[in-house]
Amino acid sequence: KLKRVIHVGDAPADILAAKAYVDHPTKPLNVCVSVVGVATGSYSAQELKDLCGESKRGIWEPVILKEGQGVGNEKEFLK
């Protein structure tokens, strides 16, 4: 049985898409929505966190990673 949907991304659109699904009519009632927002450099961890708003246990549980690997963090990516 599906209990959680997780979206991973590094842009405001990723956060907002996941957050919109929380109240979408096709989402089953007992499914928690999560997003893993990865601050890769284009957007800061704080910007992504602000878009997430307040978490609601079992309903909306976002996680923001401060140091993502990717284009915006090339030195870390190359390790």
N, CA, C and O atoms as a Tripos MOL2 file, in Angstrom:
@<TRIPOS>MOLECULE
protein
  316   315    79     0     0
PROTEIN
NO_CHARGES

@<TRIPOS>ATOM
      1 N           0.8370   -1.1730    0.0000 N.3       1 LYS1
      2 CA          0.0000    0.0000    0.0000 C.3       1 LYS1
      3 C           0.8860    1.2420    0.0000 C.2       1 LYS1
      4 O           1.8320    1.3300    0.7830 O.2       1 LYS1
      5 N           0.5880    2.1850   -0.8600 N.am      2 LEU2
      6 CA          1.3410    3.4300   -0.9610 C.3       2 LEU2
      7 C           1.0770    4.2980    0.2610 C.2       2 LEU2
      8 O          -0.0720    4.5580    0.6190 O.2       2 LEU2
      9 N           2.1710    4.7460    0.9020 N.am      3 LYS3
     10 CA          2.0220    5.5710    2.1100 C.3       3 LYS3
     11 C           2.6130    6.9560    1.9530 C.2       3 LYS3
     12 O           2.2360    7.8730    2.6830 O.2       3 LYS3
     13 N           3.5500    7.1310    0.9950 N.am      4 ARG4
     14 CA          4.2210    8.4140    0.8490 C.3       4 ARG4
     15 C           4.6130    8.6230   -0.6140 C.2       4 ARG4
     16 O           5.0370    7.6930   -1.3010 O.2       4 ARG4
     17 N           4.4590    9.8660   -1.0710 N.am      5 VAL5
     18 CA          4.9270   10.2850   -2.3850 C.3       5 VAL5
     19 C           6.0390   11.2950   -2.1350 C.2       5 VAL5
     20 O           5.8610   12.2510   -1.3790 O.2       5 VAL5
     21 N           7.1950   11.0780   -2.7770 N.am      6 ILE6
     22 CA          8.3360   11.9660   -2.5770 C.3       6 ILE6
     23 C           8.7780   12.5300   -3.9200 C.2       6 ILE6
     24 O           8.9790   11.7920   -4.8850 O.2       6 ILE6
     25 N           8.9240   13.8360   -3.9650 N.am      7 HIS7
     26 CA          9.4260   14.5210   -5.1540 C.3       7 HIS7
     27 C          10.7900   15.0910   -4.8030 C.2       7 HIS7
     28 O          10.9650   15.6590   -3.7250 O.2       7 HIS7
     29 N          11.7550   14.9440   -5.6980 N.am      8 VAL8
     30 CA         13.0950   15.4750   -5.4670 C.3       8 VAL8
     31 C          13.3810   16.5200   -6.5300 C.2       8 VAL8
     32 O          13.1630   16.2810   -7.7180 O.2       8 VAL8
     33 N          13.8700   17.6790   -6.1060 N.am      9 GLY9
     34 CA         14.1960   18.7080   -7.0730 C.3       9 GLY9
     35 C          15.0110   19.8330   -6.4710 C.2       9 GLY9
     36 O          15.2480   19.8790   -5.2640 O.2       9 GLY9
     37 N          15.4420   20.7510   -7.3510 N.am     10 ASP10
     38 CA         16.3070   21.8410   -6.8940 C.3      10 ASP10
     39 C          15.7710   23.2280   -7.2600 C.2      10 ASP10
     40 O          16.5130   24.2090   -7.2120 O.2      10 ASP10
     41 N          14.5090   23.3140   -7.6190 N.am     11 ALA11
     42 CA         13.9460   24.5890   -8.0500 C.3      11 ALA11
     43 C          12.6140   24.8670   -7.3470 C.2      11 ALA11
     44 O          11.9510   23.9460   -6.8700 O.2      11 ALA11
     45 N          12.2360   26.1320   -7.2920 N.am     12 PRO12
     46 CA         10.9420   26.4780   -6.6990 C.3      12 PRO12
     47 C           9.7770   25.7120   -7.3220 C.2      12 PRO12
     48 O           8.8420   25.3360   -6.6150 O.2      12 PRO12
     49 N           9.8180   25.4790   -8.6170 N.am     13 ALA13
     50 CA          8.7290   24.7390   -9.2750 C.3      13 ALA13
     51 C           8.5830   23.3350   -8.7010 C.2      13 ALA13
     52 O           7.4700   22.8190   -8.6040 O.2      13 ALA13
     53 N           9.6920   22.7140   -8.3220 N.am     14 ASP14
     54 CA          9.6390   21.3750   -7.7260 C.3      14 ASP14
     55 C           8.9290   21.4080   -6.3780 C.2      14 ASP14
     56 O           8.0930   20.5540   -6.0810 O.2      14 ASP14
     57 N           9.2730   22.4000   -5.5720 N.am     15 ILE15
     58 CA          8.6470   22.5370   -4.2560 C.3      15 ILE15
     59 C           7.1540   22.7900   -4.4140 C.2      15 ILE15
     60 O           6.3320   22.1480   -3.7590 O.2      15 ILE15
     61 N           6.8150   23.7280   -5.2860 N.am     16 LEU16
     62 CA          5.4160   24.1080   -5.4540 C.3      16 LEU16
     63 C           4.5760   22.9870   -6.0570 C.2      16 LEU16
     64 O           3.4070   22.8310   -5.7050 O.2      16 LEU16
     65 N           5.1620   22.2050   -6.9630 N.am     17 ALA17
     66 CA          4.4260   21.0730   -7.5500 C.3      17 ALA17
     67 C           4.1030   20.0320   -6.4860 C.2      17 ALA17
     68 O           2.9810   19.5290   -6.4210 O.2      17 ALA17
     69 N           5.0880   19.7120   -5.6570 N.am     18 ALA18
     70 CA          4.8560   18.7330   -4.5890 C.3      18 ALA18
     71 C           3.8320   19.2590   -3.5950 C.2      18 ALA18
     72 O           2.9380   18.5300   -3.1650 O.2      18 ALA18
     73 N           3.9690   20.5230   -3.2340 N.am     19 LYS19
     74 CA          3.0570   21.1220   -2.2560 C.3      19 LYS19
     75 C           1.6270   21.1660   -2.7940 C.2      19 LYS19
     76 O           0.6740   20.9770   -2.0380 O.2      19 LYS19
     77 N           1.4770   21.4120   -4.0780 N.am     20 ALA20
     78 CA          0.1400   21.4580   -4.6840 C.3      20 ALA20
     79 C          -0.5450   20.0930   -4.6290 C.2      20 ALA20
     80 O          -1.7690   20.0090   -4.5330 O.2      20 ALA20
     81 N           0.2520   19.0300   -4.6910 N.am     21 TYR21
     82 CA         -0.3330   17.6860   -4.6690 C.3      21 TYR21
     83 C          -0.9710   17.3490   -3.3220 C.2      21 TYR21
     84 O          -1.8440   16.4840   -3.2540 O.2      21 TYR21
     85 N          -0.5500   18.0170   -2.2610 N.am     22 VAL22
     86 CA         -1.1110   17.7660   -0.9260 C.3      22 VAL22
     87 C          -2.6380   17.8810   -0.9510 C.2      22 VAL22
     88 O          -3.3340   17.0700   -0.3410 O.2      22 VAL22
     89 N          -3.1490   18.8810   -1.6500 N.am     23 ASP23
     90 CA         -4.5940   19.1250   -1.6960 C.3      23 ASP23
     91 C          -5.2420   18.7070   -3.0090 C.2      23 ASP23
     92 O          -6.4020   19.0310   -3.2630 O.2      23 ASP23
     93 N          -4.4950   17.9880   -3.8420 N.am     24 HIS24
     94 CA         -5.0440   17.5870   -5.1400 C.3      24 HIS24
     95 C          -6.1190   16.5150   -4.9570 C.2      24 HIS24
     96 O          -5.9480   15.6060   -4.1450 O.2      24 HIS24
     97 N          -7.2090   16.6080   -5.6930 N.am     25 PRO25
     98 CA         -8.3020   15.6410   -5.5210 C.3      25 PRO25
     99 C          -7.9420   14.1930   -5.8560 C.2      25 PRO25
    100 O          -8.6400   13.2760   -5.4250 O.2      25 PRO25
    101 N          -6.8700   13.9720   -6.6120 N.am     26 THR26
    102 CA         -6.4930   12.5930   -6.9500 C.3      26 THR26
    103 C          -5.5960   11.9400   -5.8990 C.2      26 THR26
    104 O          -5.3330   10.7390   -5.9670 O.2      26 THR26
    105 N          -5.1280   12.7260   -4.9270 N.am     27 LYS27
    106 CA         -4.2540   12.1620   -3.8860 C.3      27 LYS27
    107 C          -5.0860   11.3600   -2.8900 C.2      27 LYS27
    108 O          -6.0510   11.8810   -2.3300 O.2      27 LYS27
    109 N          -4.7260   10.1130   -2.6670 N.am     28 PRO28
    110 CA         -5.4240    9.3240   -1.6480 C.3      28 PRO28
    111 C          -5.2960    9.9790   -0.2660 C.2      28 PRO28
    112 O          -4.2690   10.5820    0.0430 O.2      28 PRO28
    113 N          -6.3140    9.8630    0.5440 N.am     29 LEU29
    114 CA         -6.3570   10.5280    1.8520 C.3      29 LEU29
    115 C          -5.2260   10.1440    2.7900 C.2      29 LEU29
    116 O          -4.7210   11.0020    3.5140 O.2      29 LEU29
    117 N          -4.8200    8.9060    2.8020 N.am     30 ASN30
    118 CA         -3.8170    8.4390    3.7630 C.3      30 ASN30
    119 C          -2.3940    8.4580    3.2200 C.2      30 ASN30
    120 O          -1.5300    7.7530    3.7420 O.2      30 ASN30
    121 N          -2.1330    9.2530    2.1820 N.am     31 VAL31
    122 CA         -0.8030    9.3360    1.5990 C.3      31 VAL31
    123 C          -0.1490   10.6550    1.9980 C.2      31 VAL31
    124 O          -0.7220   11.7290    1.8130 O.2      31 VAL31
    125 N           1.0470   10.5560    2.5440 N.am     32 CYS32
    126 CA          1.8380   11.7290    2.9200 C.3      32 CYS32
    127 C           2.6270   12.1930    1.6950 C.2      32 CYS32
    128 O           3.1200   11.3750    0.9190 O.2      32 CYS32
    129 N           2.7420   13.4960    1.5310 N.am     33 VAL33
    130 CA          3.5280   14.0670    0.4380 C.3      33 VAL33
    131 C           4.7930   14.6800    1.0280 C.2      33 VAL33
    132 O           4.7460   15.4230    2.0090 O.2      33 VAL33
    133 N           5.9200   14.3530    0.4100 N.am     34 SER34
    134 CA          7.2020   14.9070    0.8340 C.3      34 SER34
    135 C           7.9300   15.4610   -0.3730 C.2      34 SER34
    136 O           7.6890   15.0550   -1.5100 O.2      34 SER34
    137 N           8.8130   16.3830   -0.1070 N.am     35 VAL35
    138 CA          9.7070   16.8760   -1.1440 C.3      35 VAL35
    139 C          11.0990   16.9290   -0.5460 C.2      35 VAL35
    140 O          11.2760   17.3010    0.6140 O.2      35 VAL35
    141 N          12.0790   16.5560   -1.3420 N.am     36 VAL36
    142 CA         13.4750   16.7420   -0.9630 C.3      36 VAL36
    143 C          13.9800   17.8560   -1.8660 C.2      36 VAL36
    144 O          14.2490   17.6450   -3.0480 O.2      36 VAL36
    145 N          14.1030   19.0330   -1.2940 N.am     37 GLY37
    146 CA         14.6100   20.1820   -2.0300 C.3      37 GLY37
    147 C          16.1120   20.2530   -1.8630 C.2      37 GLY37
    148 O          16.6210   20.2710   -0.7420 O.2      37 GLY37
    149 N          16.8190   20.2930   -2.9790 N.am     38 VAL38
    150 CA         18.2750   20.2560   -2.9500 C.3      38 VAL38
    151 C          18.8250   21.6060   -3.3990 C.2      38 VAL38
    152 O          18.6450   22.0060   -4.5490 O.2      38 VAL38
    153 N          19.4890   22.2950   -2.4950 N.am     39 ALA39
    154 CA         20.0710   23.5980   -2.8140 C.3      39 ALA39
    155 C          21.3640   23.3800   -3.5960 C.2      39 ALA39
    156 O          22.4170   23.1280   -3.0100 O.2      39 ALA39
    157 N          21.2790   23.4780   -4.9120 N.am     40 THR40
    158 CA         22.4400   23.2200   -5.7680 C.3      40 THR40
    159 C          23.1910   24.4870   -6.1320 C.2      40 THR40
    160 O          24.2310   24.4160   -6.7880 O.2      40 THR40
    161 N          22.6950   25.6310   -5.7270 N.am     41 GLY41
    162 CA         23.3740   26.8810   -6.0250 C.3      41 GLY41
    163 C          22.4970   27.8740   -6.7560 C.2      41 GLY41
    164 O          22.6390   29.0810   -6.5640 O.2      41 GLY41
    165 N          21.5960   27.3920   -7.5860 N.am     42 SER42
    166 CA         20.6870   28.2940   -8.2940 C.3      42 SER42
    167 C          19.7180   28.9540   -7.3160 C.2      42 SER42
    168 O          19.3730   30.1260   -7.4640 O.2      42 SER42
    169 N          19.2910   28.1990   -6.3300 N.am     43 TYR43
    170 CA         18.3850   28.6920   -5.2890 C.3      43 TYR43
    171 C          18.9510   28.2660   -3.9490 C.2      43 TYR43
    172 O          19.4610   27.1550   -3.8050 O.2      43 TYR43
    173 N          18.8600   29.1440   -2.9790 N.am     44 SER44
    174 CA         19.4140   28.8320   -1.6580 C.3      44 SER44
    175 C          18.4930   27.8890   -0.8920 C.2      44 SER44
    176 O          17.3100   27.7480   -1.2010 O.2      44 SER44
    177 N          19.0690   27.2590    0.1050 N.am     45 ALA45
    178 CA         18.2790   26.3850    0.9670 C.3      45 ALA45
    179 C          17.1620   27.1800    1.6360 C.2      45 ALA45
    180 O          16.0520   26.6750    1.8030 O.2      45 ALA45
    181 N          17.4530   28.4130    2.0160 N.am     46 GLN46
    182 CA         16.4360   29.2450    2.6700 C.3      46 GLN46
    183 C          15.2810   29.5720    1.7260 C.2      46 GLN46
    184 O          14.1230   29.5670    2.1430 O.2      46 GLN46
    185 N          15.5870   29.8590    0.4530 N.am     47 GLU47
    186 CA         14.5210   30.1260   -0.5150 C.3      47 GLU47
    187 C          13.5990   28.9150   -0.6590 C.2      47 GLU47
    188 O          12.3760   29.0520   -0.6790 O.2      47 GLU47
    189 N          14.2020   27.7320   -0.7590 N.am     48 LEU48
    190 CA         13.4070   26.5150   -0.9030 C.3      48 LEU48
    191 C          12.6030   26.2380    0.3640 C.2      48 LEU48
    192 O          11.4390   25.8410    0.2980 O.2      48 LEU48
    193 N          13.2300   26.4500    1.5080 N.am     49 LYS49
    194 CA         12.5500   26.2330    2.7920 C.3      49 LYS49
    195 C          11.3540   27.1690    2.9440 C.2      49 LYS49
    196 O          10.2850   26.7570    3.3960 O.2      49 LYS49
    197 N          11.5440   28.4290    2.5640 N.am     50 ASP50
    198 CA         10.4450   29.4000    2.6450 C.3      50 ASP50
    199 C           9.2500   28.9750    1.7980 C.2      50 ASP50
    200 O           8.1020   29.1600    2.2000 O.2      50 ASP50
    201 N           9.5200   28.4100    0.6320 N.am     51 LEU51
    202 CA          8.4340   27.9510   -0.2380 C.3      51 LEU51
    203 C           7.6940   26.7580    0.3600 C.2      51 LEU51
    204 O           6.4950   26.5840    0.1380 O.2      51 LEU51
    205 N           8.4160   25.9440    1.1140 N.am     52 CYS52
    206 CA          7.7930   24.7610    1.7260 C.3      52 CYS52
    207 C           6.7520   25.1360    2.7690 C.2      52 CYS52
    208 O           5.7320   24.4620    2.9080 O.2      52 CYS52
    209 N           7.0120   26.2070    3.4960 N.am     53 GLY53
    210 CA          6.1050   26.5650    4.5740 C.3      53 GLY53
    211 C           6.2010   25.5640    5.7130 C.2      53 GLY53
    212 O           7.1990   24.8560    5.8560 O.2      53 GLY53
    213 N           5.1600   25.5160    6.5120 N.am     54 GLU54
    214 CA          5.1270   24.6310    7.6810 C.3      54 GLU54
    215 C           4.8530   23.1900    7.2820 C.2      54 GLU54
    216 O           4.0020   22.9220    6.4340 O.2      54 GLU54
    217 N           5.5820   22.2610    7.8990 N.am     55 SER55
    218 CA          5.2900   20.8430    7.6680 C.3      55 SER55
    219 C           4.1000   20.4370    8.5290 C.2      55 SER55
    220 O           3.8520   21.0150    9.5870 O.2      55 SER55
    221 N           3.3790   19.4420    8.0580 N.am     56 LYS56
    222 CA          2.2400   18.8750    8.7900 C.3      56 LYS56
    223 C           2.4530   17.3720    8.8290 C.2      56 LYS56
    224 O           2.3190   16.6830    7.8180 O.2      56 LYS56
    225 N           2.7810   16.8810    9.9980 N.am     57 ARG57
    226 CA          3.1220   15.4620   10.1400 C.3      57 ARG57
    227 C           2.0800   14.5510    9.5020 C.2      57 ARG57
    228 O           0.8830   14.6540    9.7710 O.2      57 ARG57
    229 N           2.5740   13.6600    8.6510 N.am     58 GLY58
    230 CA          1.7120   12.6950    7.9880 C.3      58 GLY58
    231 C           0.9690   13.2340    6.7840 C.2      58 GLY58
    232 O           0.2740   12.4840    6.0980 O.2      58 GLY58
    233 N           1.1080   14.5390    6.5150 N.am     59 ILE59
    234 CA          0.4120   15.1530    5.3860 C.3      59 ILE59
    235 C           1.4010   15.8050    4.4210 C.2      59 ILE59
    236 O           1.3940   15.5190    3.2240 O.2      59 ILE59
    237 N           2.2480   16.6830    4.9540 N.am     60 TRP60
    238 CA          3.2310   17.4270    4.1700 C.3      60 TRP60
    239 C           4.5220   17.4740    4.9780 C.2      60 TRP60
    240 O           4.5980   18.1530    6.0020 O.2      60 TRP60
    241 N           5.5430   16.7430    4.5090 N.am     61 GLU61
    242 CA          6.7970   16.6250    5.2430 C.3      61 GLU61
    243 C           7.9870   16.9360    4.3350 C.2      61 GLU61
    244 O           8.6290   16.0180    3.8230 O.2      61 GLU61
    245 N           8.2860   18.2150    4.1320 N.am     62 PRO62
    246 CA          9.4100   18.5980    3.2680 C.3      62 PRO62
    247 C          10.7610   18.4830    3.9730 C.2      62 PRO62
    248 O          10.8550   18.6160    5.1930 O.2      62 PRO62
    249 N          11.7920   18.2350    3.1880 N.am     63 VAL63
    250 CA         13.1650   18.1810    3.6730 C.3      63 VAL63
    251 C          14.0070   19.0170    2.7080 C.2      63 VAL63
    252 O          13.8990   18.8620    1.4920 O.2      63 VAL63
    253 N          14.8420   19.8970    3.2480 N.am     64 ILE64
    254 CA         15.7210   20.7100    2.4040 C.3      64 ILE64
    255 C          17.1700   20.3550    2.7180 C.2      64 ILE64
    256 O          17.5940   20.3820    3.8730 O.2      64 ILE64
    257 N          17.9190   20.0230    1.6720 N.am     65 LEU65
    258 CA         19.3410   19.7260    1.8130 C.3      65 LEU65
    259 C          20.1310   20.9850    1.4590 C.2      65 LEU65
    260 O          19.9750   21.5350    0.3690 O.2      65 LEU65
    261 N          20.9690   21.4330    2.3730 N.am     66 LYS66
    262 CA         21.6910   22.6960    2.1940 C.3      66 LYS66
    263 C          22.7810   22.6260    1.1390 C.2      66 LYS66
    264 O          23.0170   23.6030    0.4280 O.2      66 LYS66
    265 N          23.4410   21.4990    1.0270 N.am     67 GLU67
    266 CA         24.5570   21.3880    0.0890 C.3      67 GLU67
    267 C          24.3390   20.2420   -0.8720 C.2      67 GLU67
    268 O          24.8150   19.1260   -0.6610 O.2      67 GLU67
    269 N          23.6100   20.5410   -1.9330 N.am     68 GLY68
    270 CA         23.3510   19.5300   -2.9460 C.3      68 GLY68
    271 C          24.5090   19.3920   -3.9030 C.2      68 GLY68
    272 O          25.3190   20.3070   -4.0520 O.2      68 GLY68
    273 N          24.5850   18.2690   -4.5380 N.am     69 GLN69
    274 CA         25.6130   18.0490   -5.5460 C.3      69 GLN69
    275 C          25.0270   18.3820   -6.9000 C.2      69 GLN69
    276 O          23.8930   18.0000   -7.1900 O.2      69 GLN69
    277 N          25.7690   19.0810   -7.7300 N.am     70 GLY70
    278 CA         25.2770   19.4050   -9.0550 C.3      70 GLY70
    279 C          25.9580   20.6320   -9.6130 C.2      70 GLY70
    280 O          27.0250   21.0390   -9.1530 O.2      70 GLY70
    281 N          25.3310   21.2060  -10.5970 N.am     71 VAL71
    282 CA         25.9010   22.3310  -11.3270 C.3      71 VAL71
    283 C          26.2800   23.4730  -10.4080 C.2      71 VAL71
    284 O          27.3460   24.0670  -10.5710 O.2      71 VAL71
    285 N          25.4380   23.7910   -9.4520 N.am     72 GLY72
    286 CA         25.7100   24.9020   -8.5630 C.3      72 GLY72
    287 C          26.7560   24.6180   -7.4980 C.2      72 GLY72
    288 O          27.1540   25.5210   -6.7630 O.2      72 GLY72
    289 N          27.2030   23.3710   -7.4080 N.am     73 ASN73
    290 CA         28.1790   22.9810   -6.4000 C.3      73 ASN73
    291 C          29.1970   22.0540   -7.0690 C.2      73 ASN73
    292 O          29.3990   20.9180   -6.6410 O.2      73 ASN73
    293 N          29.8250   22.5610   -8.1160 N.am     74 GLU74
    294 CA         30.6960   21.7460   -8.9610 C.3      74 GLU74
    295 C          31.8390   21.0780   -8.1940 C.2      74 GLU74
    296 O          32.1750   19.9250   -8.4630 O.2      74 GLU74
    297 N          32.4340   21.7960   -7.2410 N.am     75 LYS75
    298 CA         33.5470   21.2300   -6.4780 C.3      75 LYS75
    299 C          33.0940   19.9800   -5.7130 C.2      75 LYS75
    300 O          33.7990   18.9710   -5.7040 O.2      75 LYS75
    301 N          31.9420   20.0430   -5.0850 N.am     76 GLU76
    302 CA         31.4060   18.8860   -4.3530 C.3      76 GLU76
    303 C          31.0050   17.7780   -5.3210 C.2      76 GLU76
    304 O          31.2080   16.5980   -5.0350 O.2      76 GLU76
    305 N          30.4460   18.1480   -6.4440 N.am     77 PHE77
    306 CA         29.9990   17.1810   -7.4440 C.3      77 PHE77
    307 C          31.1790   16.3450   -7.9670 C.2      77 PHE77
    308 O          31.0470   15.1420   -8.1940 O.2      77 PHE77
    309 N          32.3120   16.9900   -8.1510 N.am     78 LEU78
    310 CA         33.4730   16.3070   -8.7090 C.3      78 LEU78
    311 C          34.1730   15.3760   -7.7270 C.2      78 LEU78
    312 O          34.9920   14.5530   -8.1360 O.2      78 LEU78
    313 N          33.8620   15.4930   -6.4350 N.am     79 LYS79
    314 CA         34.4510   14.5720   -5.4420 C.3      79 LYS79
    315 C          33.9990   13.2140   -5.7690 C.2      79 LYS79
    316 O          34.3600   12.2600   -5.0790 O.2      79 LYS79
@<TRIPOS>BOND
     1     1     2 1
     2     2     3 1
     3     3     4 2
     4     3     5 am
     5     5     6 1
     6     6     7 1
     7     7     8 2
     8     7     9 am
     9     9    10 1
    10    10    11 1
    11    11    12 2
    12    11    13 am
    13    13    14 1
    14    14    15 1
    15    15    16 2
    16    15    17 am
    17    17    18 1
    18    18    19 1
    19    19    20 2
    20    19    21 am
    21    21    22 1
    22    22    23 1
    23    23    24 2
    24    23    25 am
    25    25    26 1
    26    26    27 1
    27    27    28 2
    28    27    29 am
    29    29    30 1
    30    30    31 1
    31    31    32 2
    32    31    33 am
    33    33    34 1
    34    34    35 1
    35    35    36 2
    36    35    37 am
    37    37    38 1
    38    38    39 1
    39    39    40 2
    40    39    41 am
    41    41    42 1
    42    42    43 1
    43    43    44 2
    44    43    45 am
    45    45    46 1
    46    46    47 1
    47    47    48 2
    48    47    49 am
    49    49    50 1
    50    50    51 1
    51    51    52 2
    52    51    53 am
    53    53    54 1
    54    54    55 1
    55    55    56 2
    56    55    57 am
    57    57    58 1
    58    58    59 1
    59    59    60 2
    60    59    61 am
    61    61    62 1
    62    62    63 1
    63    63    64 2
    64    63    65 am
    65    65    66 1
    66    66    67 1
    67    67    68 2
    68    67    69 am
    69    69    70 1
    70    70    71 1
    71    71    72 2
    72    71    73 am
    73    73    74 1
    74    74    75 1
    75    75    76 2
    76    75    77 am
    77    77    78 1
    78    78    79 1
    79    79    80 2
    80    79    81 am
    81    81    82 1
    82    82    83 1
    83    83    84 2
    84    83    85 am
    85    85    86 1
    86    86    87 1
    87    87    88 2
    88    87    89 am
    89    89    90 1
    90    90    91 1
    91    91    92 2
    92    91    93 am
    93    93    94 1
    94    94    95 1
    95    95    96 2
    96    95    97 am
    97    97    98 1
    98    98    99 1
    99    99   100 2
   100    99   101 am
   101   101   102 1
   102   102   103 1
   103   103   104 2
   104   103   105 am
   105   105   106 1
   106   106   107 1
   107   107   108 2
   108   107   109 am
   109   109   110 1
   110   110   111 1
   111   111   112 2
   112   111   113 am
   113   113   114 1
   114   114   115 1
   115   115   116 2
   116   115   117 am
   117   117   118 1
   118   118   119 1
   119   119   120 2
   120   119   121 am
   121   121   122 1
   122   122   123 1
   123   123   124 2
   124   123   125 am
   125   125   126 1
   126   126   127 1
   127   127   128 2
   128   127   129 am
   129   129   130 1
   130   130   131 1
   131   131   132 2
   132   131   133 am
   133   133   134 1
   134   134   135 1
   135   135   136 2
   136   135   137 am
   137   137   138 1
   138   138   139 1
   139   139   140 2
   140   139   141 am
   141   141   142 1
   142   142   143 1
   143   143   144 2
   144   143   145 am
   145   145   146 1
   146   146   147 1
   147   147   148 2
   148   147   149 am
   149   149   150 1
   150   150   151 1
   151   151   152 2
   152   151   153 am
   153   153   154 1
   154   154   155 1
   155   155   156 2
   156   155   157 am
   157   157   158 1
   158   158   159 1
   159   159   160 2
   160   159   161 am
   161   161   162 1
   162   162   163 1
   163   163   164 2
   164   163   165 am
   165   165   166 1
   166   166   167 1
   167   167   168 2
   168   167   169 am
   169   169   170 1
   170   170   171 1
   171   171   172 2
   172   171   173 am
   173   173   174 1
   174   174   175 1
   175   175   176 2
   176   175   177 am
   177   177   178 1
   178   178   179 1
   179   179   180 2
   180   179   181 am
   181   181   182 1
   182   182   183 1
   183   183   184 2
   184   183   185 am
   185   185   186 1
   186   186   187 1
   187   187   188 2
   188   187   189 am
   189   189   190 1
   190   190   191 1
   191   191   192 2
   192   191   193 am
   193   193   194 1
   194   194   195 1
   195   195   196 2
   196   195   197 am
   197   197   198 1
   198   198   199 1
   199   199   200 2
   200   199   201 am
   201   201   202 1
   202   202   203 1
   203   203   204 2
   204   203   205 am
   205   205   206 1
   206   206   207 1
   207   207   208 2
   208   207   209 am
   209   209   210 1
   210   210   211 1
   211   211   212 2
   212   211   213 am
   213   213   214 1
   214   214   215 1
   215   215   216 2
   216   215   217 am
   217   217   218 1
   218   218   219 1
   219   219   220 2
   220   219   221 am
   221   221   222 1
   222   222   223 1
   223   223   224 2
   224   223   225 am
   225   225   226 1
   226   226   227 1
   227   227   228 2
   228   227   229 am
   229   229   230 1
   230   230   231 1
   231   231   232 2
   232   231   233 am
   233   233   234 1
   234   234   235 1
   235   235   236 2
   236   235   237 am
   237   237   238 1
   238   238   239 1
   239   239   240 2
   240   239   241 am
   241   241   242 1
   242   242   243 1
   243   243   244 2
   244   243   245 am
   245   245   246 1
   246   246   247 1
   247   247   248 2
   248   247   249 am
   249   249   250 1
   250   250   251 1
   251   251   252 2
   252   251   253 am
   253   253   254 1
   254   254   255 1
   255   255   256 2
   256   255   257 am
   257   257   258 1
   258   258   259 1
   259   259   260 2
   260   259   261 am
   261   261   262 1
   262   262   263 1
   263   263   264 2
   264   263   265 am
   265   265   266 1
   266   266   267 1
   267   267   268 2
   268   267   269 am
   269   269   270 1
   270   270   271 1
   271   271   272 2
   272   271   273 am
   273   273   274 1
   274   274   275 1
   275   275   276 2
   276   275   277 am
   277   277   278 1
   278   278   279 1
   279   279   280 2
   280   279   281 am
   281   281   282 1
   282   282   283 1
   283   283   284 2
   284   283   285 am
   285   285   286 1
   286   286   287 1
   287   287   288 2
   288   287   289 am
   289   289   290 1
   290   290   291 1
   291   291   292 2
   292   291   293 am
   293   293   294 1
   294   294   295 1
   295   295   296 2
   296   295   297 am
   297   297   298 1
   298   298   299 1
   299   299   300 2
   300   299   301 am
   301   301   302 1
   302   302   303 1
   303   303   304 2
   304   303   305 am
   305   305   306 1
   306   306   307 1
   307   307   308 2
   308   307   309 am
   309   309   310 1
   310   310   311 1
   311   311   312 2
   312   311   313 am
   313   313   314 1
   314   314   315 1
   315   315   316 2
@<TRIPOS>SUBSTRUCTURE
     1 LYS1         2 RESIDUE 1 A LYS
     2 LEU2         6 RESIDUE 1 A LEU
     3 LYS3        10 RESIDUE 1 A LYS
     4 ARG4        14 RESIDUE 1 A ARG
     5 VAL5        18 RESIDUE 1 A VAL
     6 ILE6        22 RESIDUE 1 A ILE
     7 HIS7        26 RESIDUE 1 A HIS
     8 VAL8        30 RESIDUE 1 A VAL
     9 GLY9        34 RESIDUE 1 A GLY
    10 ASP10       38 RESIDUE 1 A ASP
    11 ALA11       42 RESIDUE 1 A ALA
    12 PRO12       46 RESIDUE 1 A PRO
    13 ALA13       50 RESIDUE 1 A ALA
    14 ASP14       54 RESIDUE 1 A ASP
    15 ILE15       58 RESIDUE 1 A ILE
    16 LEU16       62 RESIDUE 1 A LEU
    17 ALA17       66 RESIDUE 1 A ALA
    18 ALA18       70 RESIDUE 1 A ALA
    19 LYS19       74 RESIDUE 1 A LYS
    20 ALA20       78 RESIDUE 1 A ALA
    21 TYR21       82 RESIDUE 1 A TYR
    22 VAL22       86 RESIDUE 1 A VAL
    23 ASP23       90 RESIDUE 1 A ASP
    24 HIS24       94 RESIDUE 1 A HIS
    25 PRO25       98 RESIDUE 1 A PRO
    26 THR26      102 RESIDUE 1 A THR
    27 LYS27      106 RESIDUE 1 A LYS
    28 PRO28      110 RESIDUE 1 A PRO
    29 LEU29      114 RESIDUE 1 A LEU
    30 ASN30      118 RESIDUE 1 A ASN
    31 VAL31      122 RESIDUE 1 A VAL
    32 CYS32      126 RESIDUE 1 A CYS
    33 VAL33      130 RESIDUE 1 A VAL
    34 SER34      134 RESIDUE 1 A SER
    35 VAL35      138 RESIDUE 1 A VAL
    36 VAL36      142 RESIDUE 1 A VAL
    37 GLY37      146 RESIDUE 1 A GLY
    38 VAL38      150 RESIDUE 1 A VAL
    39 ALA39      154 RESIDUE 1 A ALA
    40 THR40      158 RESIDUE 1 A THR
    41 GLY41      162 RESIDUE 1 A GLY
    42 SER42      166 RESIDUE 1 A SER
    43 TYR43      170 RESIDUE 1 A TYR
    44 SER44      174 RESIDUE 1 A SER
    45 ALA45      178 RESIDUE 1 A ALA
    46 GLN46      182 RESIDUE 1 A GLN
    47 GLU47      186 RESIDUE 1 A GLU
    48 LEU48      190 RESIDUE 1 A LEU
    49 LYS49      194 RESIDUE 1 A LYS
    50 ASP50      198 RESIDUE 1 A ASP
    51 LEU51      202 RESIDUE 1 A LEU
    52 CYS52      206 RESIDUE 1 A CYS
    53 GLY53      210 RESIDUE 1 A GLY
    54 GLU54      214 RESIDUE 1 A GLU
    55 SER55      218 RESIDUE 1 A SER
    56 LYS56      222 RESIDUE 1 A LYS
    57 ARG57      226 RESIDUE 1 A ARG
    58 GLY58      230 RESIDUE 1 A GLY
    59 ILE59      234 RESIDUE 1 A ILE
    60 TRP60      238 RESIDUE 1 A TRP
    61 GLU61      242 RESIDUE 1 A GLU
    62 PRO62      246 RESIDUE 1 A PRO
    63 VAL63      250 RESIDUE 1 A VAL
    64 ILE64      254 RESIDUE 1 A ILE
    65 LEU65      258 RESIDUE 1 A LEU
    66 LYS66      262 RESIDUE 1 A LYS
    67 GLU67      266 RESIDUE 1 A GLU
    68 GLY68      270 RESIDUE 1 A GLY
    69 GLN69      274 RESIDUE 1 A GLN
    70 GLY70      278 RESIDUE 1 A GLY
    71 VAL71      282 RESIDUE 1 A VAL
    72 GLY72      286 RESIDUE 1 A GLY
    73 ASN73      290 RESIDUE 1 A ASN
    74 GLU74      294 RESIDUE 1 A GLU
    75 LYS75      298 RESIDUE 1 A LYS
    76 GLU76      302 RESIDUE 1 A GLU
    77 PHE77      306 RESIDUE 1 A PHE
    78 LEU78      310 RESIDUE 1 A LEU
    79 LYS79      314 RESIDUE 1 A LYS
